[in-house]
Amino acid sequence: MTDAAKPLRRKRTARFIEIAEAAGVSPATVDRVLNERGSVSAATRARVVAAARQLAVPRVLPDTRHGLMHVDVLLPQNSTPFFGRLNLALQRSMQMLDKRVVIHRSILPEADDDVITEAILHPRYKRSGLIVTTHDTPRVRDALRTVIERGEPVVTMVTDVRDVARLHYAGIDNLCAGRTAGYFVGRLARRSGRVLLLCSRKDYRAHIDRIGGCRAQLAESFPELVCDSSEVETEDDPDRCYRAVVSALKRGDLVGIYNSGYGSPGIEAALRKFGATGQVVWVSHEMLDLHRKCIEEQTMDIAIDQDPDGQVISALQHVLHACGVVEDAPPPGPVEFRIFCPANVRRTAYLPSLPD
């Protein structure tokens, strides 16, 4: 066969350059992955193999899932019922995972940046991915940027962290949730007056966004309703909530309460003490056993639930897709939240009863 008759063969280096461009890495990294030599993160290996598969490279591709995959889930030490539901949701999802995926759940002090950044920066094993729920501070942002730069897929869950190039945010649109709360307060109040805004924590982006969304909706659609210039920070403490509601009721003209977090026993107690149940619109967050009782008794009007199971599933799907375990890309948007009122609360418990 003459040289002219021979089929044209593409050079390996040219093909490696195409794969590198598709995967967003260097040709040298492609060589290390496809020839299985050198240290490459699980996420990078998965991107390279996916690009090679898409380009129909005529060779046997390495398995992106060999060995154990370690994924950290960092959660705050928070005793509110929502985090009880979130932990149960994580436990349920962990039971469905491939045995090669090892989830390490760590419960960290909410405001201790030393502990939080240490857990982010220095895992005790070769980590394939990180899912984190944390407050938003400069040190936390810097720690997340560091692990992202070294190739780890990072997903924020429940509350986002600003100005960080994380892989995905697995949570609800909190600004939209706050606007939804403002809409219901305005529609149900039916008279002019004041709205009390209770903010769980001002160092969590979720709560800042919720309060900001509620303010914006009230200002745009219900100018007859006014809010104080500064919301009350409660840290989910029932006593702080109680004092804030009592103070607002004593001032008069209170027509609505929006609470971005917990502390509900204090709000309920204050409304009952002043005979204001059913007179003051109350919108809060999460479907909990106490909130079901308050809704059924028409003390609380609306609960906005952020679906902890949906958030956990979204977070795991995105991390495992980045690591090559899940083939199809998961939905890119936020988790949808749910609205509960007396017509659709369920009758079974949201959290199991603790043993005596």
ABEGO torsion letter per residue (X at the ends): XBAAABBBBBBAAAAAAAAAAAAGBBAAAAAAAAAGBEBBBAAAAAAAAAAAAAAGBBBBBBBAABEBBBBBBBBBBBABAAAAAAAAAAAAAAAABBAABBBBBBBBBAABAAAAAAAAABBABBBABBBBBBBBBAAAAAAAAAAAAAGBBBBBBGBBBBGBBBABBBBBBAAAAAAAAAAAAAAAAGBBEBBBBBBABAABAAAAAAAAAAAAAAAAABAABBBBABBBBAGGBAAAAAAAAAAAAAAEGBABBBBABBGAAAAAAAAAAAGABGABBBBBBEBBAAAAAAAAAGABABBBBAGAAAAAAAAAAAAAAAAGABABBBBABBBBBBBBBAAABBABBABBBBBX
